[in-house]
Amino acid sequence: MVGITRILSRPTAKPYRSKNIKHSQEHPPTLNDDGHLAFDEDDIENPLNWTFRRRLYITISAVFLVVNATFASASPSGCLQSIEEYFHVSSEAAGLTITLFLLGYCAGPLLFAPLSEHYGRRPIFYMTFTAYLAFNFLCAFPPNFGSLLVGRFLTGTFVAAPLSNAPGVLADLWPPLDRGVAMAGFSLMVWAGPALGPVISGFLQLTKGIEGWRWSFYVLLMLGGFTAILLFTIPETYGPVILRHKAKRIRKAQIPGYEDVKAPIEITNTSLLSIYKVALTRPWIILFDTISLLCAIYMSVVYLLLYMLFAIYPIVFEQMRGWNAGVGELPLIGLIVGAALGALIVLWDTKYQAKKMKQGVPVRPEDRLRTALFGGPVLALSMFWYAWSANYNYVHWIVPTLAGVFLAAAMLTIFVSFLNYLVDTYLMFAASAIAANTVARSACGAAAPLFTEQMFTALGVGPGGSLIGGVGALLALIPFAFYKYGERIRVRSRFAPTRPKKGEDAGGEAEKGRSRGAGAGAGAGADGERDDESSTEAEAEAEAEEGASTSDTQLDSVGSGSDMDSELHADKEKQQHPRRAEMQRDNNTTTTTATPTSPAVAHSRHYQHGQGERRGDRESLEQNPFEYAVGEEFPAAPRHGGYFTTTRLNET
């Protein structure tokens, strides 16, 4: 691994070469409060300090990785007929080429995210994307249909790693105010990619005939080959790993007083087996938490609908209106336009939230649901609009196409809004919550090709679409319920840290914890005591965390990705020192100092959760509004690189 890293480090787009960076006693390294290595002020090794053009180039390269993953997911749907004819299989069997690819989405993040916590983003990018390209050759030249299915599953598994790591790269490069634009572009590619794939493969089937399916994989290979050129220029952007490399160089330089300096990740790093234990077990526990479960159900239906549309559009425009395989897929471009519209709405809401935080307005996790309050009703209405306008051939084709525009915009706003809500709700457990959500929605999306055509053939486009619209109307109540009752639900959650109730100071909260531990608390109602215990348990796990917060949560949100290391540390500390968290609450009521810090300082500090508010001076707040919780709504959360360790947009 070291040798490969050394060879591949030469063409990367970082603004320095490690061998040219000298450390001496005249310019000693910067240490954090715990004596561990931190980035220097204006450190050229810190990705946040790189030039705008360099960060933009790396961002574009990461987005190209996302395009490969999403484009490939639905690409065969435009040429399923040629697959049926070439391999002499049924339409259901041909649909397995999409199903198995999406099932790979379930396995990929769980397998490769823990590896990125040990080795960084760059090696995982290189290994997984190279494997994705290799198995695409198997898909393009399969000896039989079974080989094609195996190749599709493996390509989905490997390409899921770049898809889930790309949001972390954006979080490493951009401060929160600038990150909104990058994340809006990322979310657009997540939804536009699947819509673009069938359009191209549909024309390939029209022009290449029975060999059209093979040409669709040729296109994937060409796109992947071009992206690989950009891929190998992406440098390591993950702060903790960069600090580990820097610490090794300093130890090798033998600077007096710094012979044994270590990066925070070297102190707190645990075994890969332990990280996998958390990665493969905790998501299933959090999945059945109330907020996580309802979010998973809603987002799974949205994701299912996205992949159902790739079967519904050919029924409407090819079977009912008689368009050919190429032109019949063109109305899917309306979904791309809708995704762009949804991305603009998300970007506007992000800037609005940042403006509120600058002004000192209290912000709740439920405020992340504002776009879902719009998207939920619009999704249901758009589905009814599409279904009944598409049901009659005398209605102009632009009418259902316009319905698809609003449908896509609504789906994207719901998707991003709920991912942000999960992150802000579960904080240090957000990685597990997002992982569970990813598996659930990918599994539902994988089922779409297996029943959609049969369902709409039996029911008709109007009634079938109305069924989906009715389900969407019922689910649209979820964001409204969370917006009104979300805080009460979070109080009852074991994994969602909550702030103290108004009027209670930190000392009072600690006293209540001691009273509960001693068996006191007479006079408190059973429900109230149960709520306090749930909140305190989550706070104790958060206070026990001292480890490195790592990255790689999907998407799916704004921040630095997975928190598996921090979750693992919470469990480990709780097992080894069961009284430590309670003693800390009894003896400490300090709040986090709200000053901008380097990633390593924020990475290794001990933070209090749910005890008081974090306030920063106005100048610091304007520099980084997401770094500080304003008012009393958010508990202090561990940070990495000046922002929350959990991501705010993510993972597909």
Summary of the structure (lengths in Angstrom):
residues: 652
radius of gyration: 25.2
end to end distance: 28.6
largest distance: 83.5
contacts: 2502
relative contact order: 0.13
helix: 72%
strand: 2%
